[in-house]
Structures are given as structure tokens and as C-alpha cells.
């Protein structure tokens, strides 16, 4: 199903990044995709399911979380971080920071794949380059 992806900071991602990017706490805070309840029902998703998010720039697997904030149907949100980096435009325009602001067109489907740990995510992303 097609969605518009937005990314940005969350308090949980900010707290977890300070604790350490290699910790499970960070994966749980940044390796997620927020959906509204209506879109979760359309895809037959529940919190904790895994989805594959694909864009013109790449793909990643993240866990489903239901947003507790109003969000339009057809919109999803992934916190800034390595999982979002896999799908956003990689051009940094000399800032060393990917272009996180969107919205970006993505395709999302339920998957049995697990959310990769940081080490595996980095190896896959940078060994392919």
C-alpha cells in the first residue's frame, strides 16, 4: 500500500540515542513506523508487527506502532536514524545529514522479516555501496 512518509525527532529516539545507538533501546525507539489506527486496519496490522518500507532510495524493516497523535490517513512516520536513512534521499547537499523532511512516497507491506540490529543494518547498507 502507498503512503507518504515523514521523519523527524521523537523524545524517545532522542533519549535512546544519548544512551547508545548499539542498545536495544535505540532500535525500539528508532526502528519503528507510526501508523494511525485506520491505516493499521487496512493493512491488517497490530502493534509489534514488522513491515517493509520501500522508497525510490532503498528499503528497511521496522516495527509497527500506533500513533497517539492525530495523523492523516495515508501518512506514516519513522523517527530519524539509520532505519529512516535507508529510505530517505541520500543526498546531503554538503551537510552530512540525509534529507529527512518529506513527505516521501513509500510502499509498505507486512513482512515476517525482523527489524535489523544496528550492526547488521550498517553492514548491509555500506557493504552494498
DSSP file (Angstrom, degrees, kcal/mol; ACC not computed):
  #  RESIDUE AA STRUCTURE BP1 BP2  ACC     N-H-->O    O-->H-N    N-H-->O    O-->H-N    TCO  KAPPA ALPHA  PHI   PSI    X-CA   Y-CA   Z-CA
    1    1 A X              0   0    0      0, 0.0   107,-2.5     0, 0.0     2,-0.3   0.000 360.0 360.0 360.0 144.6    0.0    0.0    0.0
    2    2 A X  E     +A  107   0A   0    105,-0.2     2,-0.3   103,-0.0   105,-0.2  -0.620 360.0 168.3 -88.1 140.6    1.3    3.5   -0.8
    3    3 A X  E     -A  106   0A   0    103,-2.7   103,-2.4    -2,-0.3     2,-0.5  -0.913  36.9-117.2-140.1 166.3    1.9    6.1    1.9
    4    4 A X  E     -Ab 105  75A   0     70,-2.8    72,-2.6    -2,-0.3     2,-0.5  -0.959  34.8-149.0-104.0 125.2    3.6    9.4    2.5
    5    5 A X  E     -Ab 104  76A   0     99,-3.2    99,-2.1    -2,-0.5    98,-0.5  -0.826  16.1-177.5-100.8 132.0    6.5    9.2    4.9
    6    6 A X  E     - b   0  77A   0     70,-2.3    72,-1.9    -2,-0.5     2,-0.3  -0.919   6.5-168.6-117.2 151.8    7.6   11.9    7.2
    7    7 A X  E     + b   0  78A   0     93,-0.7     2,-0.3    -2,-0.3    72,-0.2  -0.899  20.8 125.9-133.7 164.9   10.6   11.7    9.5
    8    8 A X  E     - b   0  79A   0     70,-0.7    72,-2.5    -2,-0.3     2,-0.2  -0.965  55.9 -51.7 168.6-175.1   11.9   13.7   12.4
    9    9 A X        -     0   0    0     -2,-0.3     2,-0.3    70,-0.2    72,-0.0  -0.520  41.0-167.6 -82.9 150.1   13.0   13.5   16.0
   10   10 A X     >  -     0   0    0     -2,-0.2     4,-2.4    70,-0.1     5,-0.2  -0.919  33.9-117.3-126.5 160.2   10.9   12.0   18.8
   11   11 A X  H  > S+     0   0    0     -2,-0.3     4,-2.3     1,-0.2     5,-0.2   0.881 117.0  51.1 -62.9 -35.8   11.6   12.3   22.5
   12   12 A X  H  > S+     0   0    0      2,-0.2     4,-2.5     1,-0.2    -1,-0.2   0.900 110.4  47.5 -70.4 -40.5   12.1    8.5   22.7
   13   13 A X  H  > S+     0   0    0     16,-0.3     4,-2.3     2,-0.2    -2,-0.2   0.903 113.1  49.6 -66.0 -40.5   14.6    8.5   19.8
   14   14 A X  H  X S+     0   0    0     -4,-2.4     4,-1.3     2,-0.2    -2,-0.2   0.904 112.7  46.3 -64.8 -42.0   16.5   11.4   21.4
   15   15 A X  H  X S+     0   0    0     -4,-2.3     4,-1.2    -5,-0.2    -2,-0.2   0.918 114.5  47.7 -64.9 -43.9   16.6    9.7   24.8
   16   16 A X  H  X S+     0   0    0     -4,-2.5     4,-2.1     1,-0.2    10,-0.2   0.858 106.1  56.7 -68.8 -35.9   17.8    6.4   23.3
   17   17 A X  H  < S+     0   0    0     -4,-2.3     4,-0.3     1,-0.2    -1,-0.2   0.859 105.4  52.7 -65.3 -33.2   20.5    8.0   21.1
   18   18 A X  H  < S+     0   0    0     -4,-1.3    -1,-0.2     1,-0.2    -2,-0.2   0.839 108.7  50.2 -68.9 -32.3   22.0    9.5   24.2
   19   19 A X  H  < S-     0   0    0     -4,-1.2    -2,-0.2     1,-0.2    -1,-0.2   0.864 131.3 -70.0 -73.2 -36.4   22.1    6.1   25.9
   20   20 A X    ><  -     0   0    0     -4,-2.1     3,-1.4     3,-0.1     6,-0.4  -0.276  24.4-125.8 144.5 129.7   23.8    4.5   22.8
   21   21 A X  T 3  S+     0   0    0     -4,-0.3    97,-0.2     1,-0.3    -1,-0.1   0.714 107.9  59.7 -67.8 -21.0   22.9    3.6   19.3
   22   22 A X  T 3  S+     0   0    0     -5,-0.1    -1,-0.3    96,-0.1     2,-0.2   0.477  86.5 100.3 -86.7  -0.4   24.0   -0.1   19.8
   23   23 A X  S X> S-     0   0    0     -3,-1.4     4,-1.4    -7,-0.2     3,-0.8  -0.527  80.7-124.4 -86.8 152.2   21.5   -0.7   22.5
   24   24 A X  H 3> S+     0   0    0      1,-0.2     4,-2.5     2,-0.2     5,-0.2   0.818 110.4  67.7 -59.9 -31.2   18.1   -2.4   22.0
   25   25 A X  H 3> S+     0   0    0      1,-0.2     4,-1.2     2,-0.2    -1,-0.2   0.883 100.0  48.5 -56.5 -39.9   16.5    0.7   23.5
   26   26 A X  H <> S+     0   0    0     -3,-0.8     4,-2.9    -6,-0.4     5,-0.5   0.910 109.2  51.2 -69.7 -42.4   17.6    2.7   20.4
   27   27 A X  H  X S+     0   0    0     -4,-1.4     4,-2.1     1,-0.2    -2,-0.2   0.907 110.9  49.4 -61.2 -40.3   16.3    0.0   18.0
   28   28 A X  H  < S+     0   0    0     -4,-2.5    -1,-0.2     1,-0.2    -2,-0.2   0.775 117.2  41.9 -69.1 -25.6   12.9    0.1   19.8
   29   29 A X  H  < S+     0   0    0     -4,-1.2   -16,-0.3    -3,-0.2    50,-0.2   0.806 130.2  21.9 -90.3 -32.5   12.8    3.9   19.6
   30   30 A X  H  < S+     0   0    0     -4,-2.9     2,-0.7     1,-0.1    -3,-0.2   0.645 107.7  72.0-112.6 -19.5   14.1    4.5   16.0
   31   31 A X  S  < S+     0   0    0     -4,-2.1    32,-2.4    -5,-0.5     2,-0.3  -0.251  85.3  96.2 -91.8  47.7   13.4    1.2   14.2
   32   32 A X  E     -c   63   0A   0     -2,-0.7    47,-0.4    30,-0.3     2,-0.4  -0.891  60.2-146.4-134.6 160.8    9.6    1.8   14.2
   33   33 A X  E     -c   64   0A   0     30,-2.9    32,-2.4    -2,-0.3     2,-0.4  -0.990  18.4-141.4-130.9 123.3    7.0    3.2   11.9
   34   34 A X  E     +cD  65  77A   0     43,-3.3    43,-1.5    -2,-0.4     2,-0.3  -0.704  23.8 178.0 -88.1 132.8    4.0    5.1   13.4
   35   35 A X  E     -c   66   0A   0     30,-2.5    32,-2.9    -2,-0.4     2,-0.2  -0.896  29.5-116.8-125.3 154.7    0.6    4.5   11.8
   36   36 A X     >  -     0   0    0     39,-0.4     4,-1.9    -2,-0.3     3,-0.2  -0.575  37.3-107.7 -83.6 162.8   -2.9    5.8   12.5
   37   37 A X  H  > S+     0   0    0      1,-0.2     4,-2.2    -2,-0.2     5,-0.2   0.853 115.7  56.6 -61.6 -37.8   -5.4    3.2   13.5
   38   38 A X  H  > S+     0   0    0      1,-0.2     4,-1.9     2,-0.2    -1,-0.2   0.923 109.3  45.1 -63.1 -44.4   -7.4    3.3   10.3
   39   39 A X  H  > S+     0   0    0      1,-0.2     4,-1.7     2,-0.2    -1,-0.2   0.855 109.5  56.1 -69.1 -33.4   -4.3    2.5    8.1
   40   40 A X  H  <>S+     0   0    0     -4,-1.9     5,-3.1     1,-0.2     4,-0.3   0.917 108.1  48.6 -62.3 -41.4   -3.3   -0.3   10.5
   41   41 A X  H ><5S+     0   0    0     -4,-2.2     3,-1.0     3,-0.2    -2,-0.2   0.896 107.0  55.7 -65.6 -39.5   -6.7   -1.8   10.0
   42   42 A X  H 3<5S+     0   0    0     -4,-1.9    -1,-0.2     1,-0.3    -2,-0.2   0.863 115.6  38.0 -60.4 -36.2   -6.4   -1.5    6.2
   43   43 A X  T 3<5S-     0   0    0     -4,-1.7    -1,-0.3    -5,-0.1    -2,-0.2   0.361 111.6-120.0 -95.9   4.6   -3.1   -3.5    6.3
   44   44 A X  T < 5 +     0   0    0     -3,-1.0     2,-0.3    -4,-0.3    -3,-0.2   0.928  61.5 154.5  56.3  48.0   -4.4   -5.9    9.0
   45   45 A X      < -     0   0    0     -5,-3.1     2,-0.3    -6,-0.1    -1,-0.2  -0.765  28.9-169.4-107.9 150.8   -1.5   -4.7   11.3
   46   46 A X    >   -     0   0    0     -2,-0.3     3,-2.3    -5,-0.0    18,-0.3  -0.937  44.2 -77.0-129.8 159.9   -1.2   -4.7   15.0
   47   47 A X  T 3  S+     0   0    0     -2,-0.3    18,-0.2     1,-0.3     3,-0.1  -0.266 119.1  29.8 -54.9 136.1    1.5   -3.0   17.2
   48   48 A X  T 3  S+     0   0    0     16,-2.5    -1,-0.3     1,-0.4    17,-0.1   0.187  87.8 125.9  97.0 -16.7    4.7   -5.0   17.1
   49   49 A X    <   -     0   0    0     -3,-2.3    15,-2.9    15,-0.1     2,-0.4  -0.315  60.0-121.1 -65.1 159.5    4.2   -6.4   13.6
   50   50 A X  E     -EF  63 111A   0     61,-0.5    61,-2.3    13,-0.2     2,-0.3  -0.856  28.1-172.3-104.4 142.3    7.0   -5.9   11.2
   51   51 A X  E     -EF  62 110A   0     11,-2.7    11,-2.2    -2,-0.4     2,-0.5  -0.960  21.4-131.7-129.2 149.9    6.6   -4.0    7.9
   52   52 A X  E     -EF  61 109A   0     57,-3.1    57,-1.8    -2,-0.3     2,-0.5  -0.899  20.9-159.2 -98.8 127.6    8.9   -3.5    5.0
   53   53 A X  E     -EF  60 108A   0      7,-3.1     7,-1.9    -2,-0.5     2,-0.4  -0.937  11.3-173.4-109.6 124.0    9.1    0.1    3.9
   54   54 A X  E     +EF  59 107A   0     53,-2.7    53,-2.6    -2,-0.5     2,-0.2  -0.952   9.7 164.6-123.1 137.3   10.3    0.8    0.3
   55   55 A X  E >   -E   58   0A   0      3,-3.1     3,-0.6    -2,-0.4    51,-0.1  -0.759  56.7 -88.7-132.3-177.6   11.1    4.0   -1.5
   56   56 A X  T 3  S+     0   0    0     49,-0.4     3,-0.1    -2,-0.2    32,-0.1   0.661 127.0  49.9 -65.9 -14.9   13.0    5.0   -4.6
   57   57 A X  T 3  S-     0   0    0     30,-0.5     2,-0.3     1,-0.3    -1,-0.2   0.591 122.9 -65.8-103.1 -13.7   16.1    5.2   -2.5
   58   58 A X  E <   - E   0  55A   0     -3,-0.6    -3,-3.1    29,-0.2     2,-0.3  -0.987  48.0 -95.6 158.0-165.2   16.0    1.8   -0.6
   59   59 A X  E     + E   0  54A   0     -2,-0.3     2,-0.3    -5,-0.2    -5,-0.2  -0.960  24.5 179.3-146.9 162.1   14.1   -0.3    1.9
   60   60 A X  E     - E   0  53A   0     -7,-1.9    -7,-3.1    -2,-0.3     2,-0.5  -0.975  25.4-122.6-157.0 163.1   14.1   -1.2    5.5
   61   61 A X  E     + E   0  52A   0     -2,-0.3    55,-0.4    -9,-0.2     2,-0.3  -0.956  36.2 165.2-114.1 132.5   12.2   -3.3    8.0
   62   62 A X  E     - E   0  51A   0    -11,-2.2   -11,-2.7    -2,-0.5   -30,-0.3  -0.909  36.1-101.1-139.9 164.7   10.7   -1.6   11.1
   63   63 A X  E     -cE  32  50A   0    -32,-2.4   -30,-2.9    -2,-0.3     2,-0.3  -0.630  37.4-113.7 -88.7 149.2    8.1   -2.4   13.8
   64   64 A X  E     +c   33   0A   0    -15,-2.9   -16,-2.5   -18,-0.3     2,-0.4  -0.650  33.9 179.3 -83.1 133.5    4.6   -1.1   13.7
   65   65 A X  E     -c   34   0A   0    -32,-2.4   -30,-2.5    -2,-0.3     2,-0.5  -0.997  26.7-127.6-131.8 140.3    3.5    1.4   16.4
   66   66 A X  E     -c   35   0A   0     -2,-0.4   -30,-0.2   -32,-0.2     2,-0.1  -0.743  29.9-124.8 -85.1 129.7    0.1    3.1   16.7
   67   67 A X        -     0   0    0    -32,-2.9   -30,-0.2    -2,-0.5     4,-0.1  -0.433  13.3-159.5 -71.9 146.3    0.4    6.8   16.9
   68   68 A X  S    S+     0   0    0     -2,-0.1     2,-0.3     2,-0.1    -1,-0.1   0.247  75.3  76.3-105.3  10.5   -1.2    8.6   19.9
   69   69 A X  S    S-     0   0    0      1,-0.0    -2,-0.1     0, 0.0     2,-0.1  -0.879  98.7 -91.5-114.7 150.0   -1.2   11.8   18.0
   70   70 A X        +     0   0    0     -2,-0.3     2,-0.3   -34,-0.1    -2,-0.1  -0.391  51.6 171.8 -59.8 134.1   -3.6   12.8   15.1
   71   71 A X        -     0   0    0     -4,-0.1     3,-0.1    -2,-0.1     4,-0.1  -0.984  33.5-110.0-145.8 134.0   -2.1   11.8   11.8
   72   72 A X    >   -     0   0    0     -2,-0.3     3,-1.6     1,-0.1   -36,-0.2  -0.239  42.1 -95.5 -62.9 150.0   -3.9   11.9    8.4
   73   73 A X  T 3  S+     0   0    0      1,-0.2    -1,-0.1   -38,-0.1     3,-0.1  -0.391 113.6  31.4 -59.6 142.6   -4.8    8.6    6.7
   74   74 A X  T 3  S+     0   0    0      1,-0.3   -70,-2.8    -3,-0.1     2,-0.4   0.463  98.2 108.1  86.2   1.6   -2.1    7.6    4.2
   75   75 A X  E <   +b    4   0A   0     -3,-1.6   -39,-0.4   -72,-0.2     2,-0.3  -0.921  42.7 179.1-113.3 137.6    0.7    9.3    6.3
   76   76 A X  E     -b    5   0A   0    -72,-2.6   -70,-2.3    -2,-0.4     2,-0.4  -0.893  13.5-146.9-130.0 164.9    3.3    7.3    8.3
   77   77 A X  E     -bD   6  34A   0    -43,-1.5   -43,-3.3    -2,-0.3     2,-0.4  -0.995  11.0-176.0-138.6 128.6    6.3    8.5   10.5
   78   78 A X  E     -b    7   0A   0    -72,-1.9   -70,-0.7    -2,-0.4   -45,-0.2  -0.994  33.3-117.4-120.0 127.6    9.7    6.9   11.1
   79   79 A X  E     -b    8   0A   0     -2,-0.4     5,-0.5   -47,-0.4   -70,-0.2  -0.248  41.6 -88.9 -60.0 150.4   12.0    8.6   13.6
   80   80 A X  S    S+     0   0    0    -72,-2.5     2,-0.3     4,-0.1   -70,-0.1  -0.290  83.5  87.6 -56.0 142.6   15.3   10.0   12.3
   81   81 A X  S  > S-     0   0    0      1,-0.1     4,-2.5    -3,-0.1     5,-0.2  -0.920  92.2 -48.0 151.2-174.0   18.0    7.4   12.4
   82   82 A X  H  > S+     0   0    0     -2,-0.3     4,-1.0     1,-0.2    -1,-0.1   0.794 128.3  53.7 -61.8 -31.7   19.6    4.5   10.5
   83   83 A X  H  4 S+     0   0    0      2,-0.2     3,-0.5     1,-0.2     4,-0.3   0.928 113.0  43.2 -71.0 -42.8   16.3    2.8    9.6
   84   84 A X  H >> S+     0   0    0     -5,-0.5     3,-1.9     1,-0.2     4,-1.7   0.876 106.0  64.3 -65.3 -37.2   14.9    6.1    8.1
   85   85 A X  H 3< S+     0   0    0     -4,-2.5    -1,-0.2     1,-0.3    -2,-0.2   0.811  92.6  64.1 -56.3 -30.0   18.3    6.7    6.4
   86   86 A X  T 3< S+     0   0    0     -4,-1.0    -1,-0.3    -3,-0.5   -31,-0.2   0.725 114.4  28.9 -67.6 -20.8   17.7    3.5    4.4
   87   87 A X  T <4 S+     0   0    0     -3,-1.9   -30,-0.5    -4,-0.3   -29,-0.2   0.582 101.2  86.6-119.1 -13.8   14.7    5.0    2.6
   88   88 A X  S  < S-     0   0    0     -4,-1.7     2,-0.2     1,-0.1    12,-0.1  -0.437  95.7 -76.8 -85.7 165.2   15.2    8.8    2.5
   89   89 A X  B     -G   99   0B   0     10,-0.6    10,-1.6     1,-0.2    -1,-0.1  -0.406  39.2-149.9 -60.2 125.5   17.1   10.6   -0.2
   90   90 A X        +     0   0    0      8,-0.2     2,-0.2    -2,-0.2    -1,-0.2   0.667  62.1 111.0 -76.6 -15.2   20.8   10.0    0.5
   91   91 A X        -     0   0    0      1,-0.2     8,-0.4     8,-0.1    -2,-0.0  -0.410  44.1-175.2 -62.2 127.1   22.0   13.4   -1.0
   92   92 A X    >   -     0   0    0     -2,-0.2     3,-1.5     6,-0.1     5,-0.4   0.521  28.5-134.9-103.6  -7.4   23.2   15.5    1.9
   93   93 A X  T 3  S-     0   0    0      1,-0.3    -2,-0.1     2,-0.1     5,-0.0   0.902  73.8 -55.9  50.6  44.3   24.0   18.8    0.0
   94   94 A X  T 3  S+     0   0    0      1,-0.1    -1,-0.3     2,-0.0    -3,-0.0   0.654 122.9 103.2  65.8  19.8   27.3   19.0    1.8
   95   95 A X  S <  S-     0   0    0     -3,-1.5    -2,-0.1     2,-0.2     3,-0.1   0.561  81.7-131.6-103.0 -11.5   25.6   18.9    5.3
   96   96 A X  S    S+     0   0    0      1,-0.2     2,-0.4     0, 0.0    -3,-0.1   0.650  77.6 105.8  65.2  17.0   26.5   15.2    6.1
   97   97 A X  S    S-     0   0    0     -5,-0.4    -2,-0.2    -6,-0.0    -1,-0.2  -0.990  72.9-123.7-128.9 123.1   22.8   14.8    7.0
   98   98 A X        -     0   0    0     -2,-0.4     2,-1.2     1,-0.1    -8,-0.2  -0.129  37.8 -94.1 -58.9 162.4   20.3   13.0    4.8
   99   99 A X  B     +G   89   0B   0    -10,-1.6   -10,-0.6    -8,-0.4    -1,-0.1  -0.672  52.0 167.7 -82.3  96.3   17.2   14.8    3.7
  100  100 A X        +     0   0    0     -2,-1.2   -93,-0.7   -12,-0.1     2,-0.3   0.679  45.1  92.5 -85.7 -18.4   14.7   13.8    6.3
  101  101 A X        +     0   0    0    -95,-0.1     2,-0.1     1,-0.1   -95,-0.1  -0.618  60.9  92.4 -86.2 136.1   11.9   16.2    5.6
  102  102 A X  S    S-     0   0    0     -2,-0.3     2,-0.1   -95,-0.2   -96,-0.1  -0.064  75.0-118.5-125.4-141.4    9.3   15.0    3.2
  103  103 A X        -     0   0    0    -98,-0.5     2,-0.4    -2,-0.1   -97,-0.2   0.374  51.3-171.7 -81.9 155.1    6.8   13.8    2.6
  104  104 A X  E     -A    5   0A   0    -99,-2.1   -99,-3.2    -2,-0.1     2,-0.3  -0.930  26.0-115.1-116.9 136.2    8.3   10.9    0.7
  105  105 A X  E     +A    4   0A   0     -2,-0.4   -49,-0.4  -101,-0.2     2,-0.3  -0.561  44.8 168.9 -71.1 128.4    6.4    8.3   -1.4
  106  106 A X  E     -A    3   0A   0   -103,-2.4  -103,-2.7    -2,-0.3     2,-0.4  -0.959  31.4-137.8-137.3 157.1    6.8    4.8    0.1
  107  107 A X  E     -AF   2  54A   0    -53,-2.6   -53,-2.7    -2,-0.3     2,-0.4  -0.942  23.7-165.0-109.4 137.2    5.3    1.4   -0.3
  108  108 A X  E     + F   0  53A   0   -107,-2.5     2,-0.3    -2,-0.4   -55,-0.2  -0.985  12.5 168.0-129.5 134.7    4.6   -0.6    2.9
  109  109 A X  E     - F   0  52A   0    -57,-1.8   -57,-3.1    -2,-0.4     2,-0.1  -0.992  38.9-103.6-141.7 149.2    3.8   -4.3    3.3
  110  110 A X  E     - F   0  51A   0     -2,-0.3     2,-0.3   -59,-0.2   -59,-0.3  -0.414  45.1-175.9 -66.9 145.5    3.7   -6.6    6.2
  111  111 A X  E     - F   0  50A   0    -61,-2.3   -61,-0.5     2,-0.2    -1,-0.0  -0.969  39.3-139.8-143.8 158.1    6.7   -8.9    6.5
  112  112 A X  S    S+     0   0    0     -2,-0.3   -61,-0.1   -63,-0.1    -1,-0.1   0.491  73.9 110.2 -90.9  -7.2    8.0  -11.8    8.5
  113  113 A X        -     0   0    0    -63,-0.1     2,-0.2     1,-0.1    -2,-0.2  -0.347  68.8-124.1 -66.7 150.4   11.5  -10.3    8.4
  114  114 A X        -     0   0    0      1,-0.1     2,-0.4   -64,-0.1   -53,-0.1  -0.595  29.2 -93.4 -93.1 157.5   12.8   -8.9   11.7
  115  115 A X        -     0   0    0     -2,-0.2   -53,-0.1     1,-0.1    -1,-0.1  -0.564  51.5-118.5 -66.3 123.4   14.0   -5.3   12.3
  116  116 A X        -     0   0    0    -55,-0.4     2,-0.1    -2,-0.4    -1,-0.1  -0.330  21.4-117.6 -67.3 146.6   17.7   -5.5   11.8
  117  117 A X     >  -     0   0    0      1,-0.1     4,-2.5    -3,-0.0     3,-0.2  -0.410  36.0 -99.9 -74.2 162.8   20.1   -4.7   14.6
  118  118 A X  H  > S+     0   0    0      1,-0.2     4,-2.7     2,-0.2     5,-0.2   0.885 120.8  52.0 -53.3 -47.1   22.3   -1.7   14.1
  119  119 A X  H  > S+     0   0    0      1,-0.2     4,-2.2     2,-0.2    -1,-0.2   0.912 113.3  43.8 -60.5 -44.0   25.4   -3.7   13.2
  120  120 A X  H  > S+     0   0    0     -3,-0.2     4,-2.5     2,-0.2    -1,-0.2   0.880 112.5  53.1 -68.9 -37.8   23.6   -5.7   10.5
  121  121 A X  H  X S+     0   0    0     -4,-2.5     4,-2.4     2,-0.2    -2,-0.2   0.933 111.9  44.7 -61.8 -46.9   21.8   -2.6    9.2
  122  122 A X  H  X S+     0   0    0     -4,-2.7     4,-2.6    -5,-0.2     5,-0.3   0.904 112.7  51.0 -66.6 -41.7   25.1   -0.8    8.7
  123  123 A X  H  X S+     0   0    0     -4,-2.2     4,-2.2    -5,-0.2     5,-0.3   0.936 113.3  45.4 -61.5 -45.7   26.9   -3.8    7.2
  124  124 A X  H  X S+     0   0    0     -4,-2.5     4,-1.2     1,-0.2    -2,-0.2   0.937 116.3  45.7 -63.0 -46.3   24.1   -4.3    4.6
  125  125 A X  H  < S+     0   0    0     -4,-2.4     4,-0.5    -5,-0.2    -2,-0.2   0.912 122.2  33.1 -65.9 -44.5   23.8   -0.6    3.8
  126  126 A X  H  < S+     0   0    0     -4,-2.6    -1,-0.2    -5,-0.2    -2,-0.2   0.688 112.2  57.8 -95.2 -17.6   27.5    0.1    3.4
  127  127 A X  H  < S+     0   0    0     -4,-2.2    -1,-0.2    -5,-0.3    -2,-0.2   0.818 104.7  55.4 -75.4 -29.8   28.8   -3.2    2.0
  128  128 A X     <        0   0    0     -4,-1.2    -2,-0.2    -5,-0.3    -1,-0.2   0.769 360.0 360.0 -69.8 -25.7   26.3   -2.7   -0.9
  129  129 A X              0   0    0     -4,-0.5    -1,-0.2    -5,-0.1    -2,-0.1   0.492 360.0 360.0 -69.8 360.0   27.9    0.7   -1.7
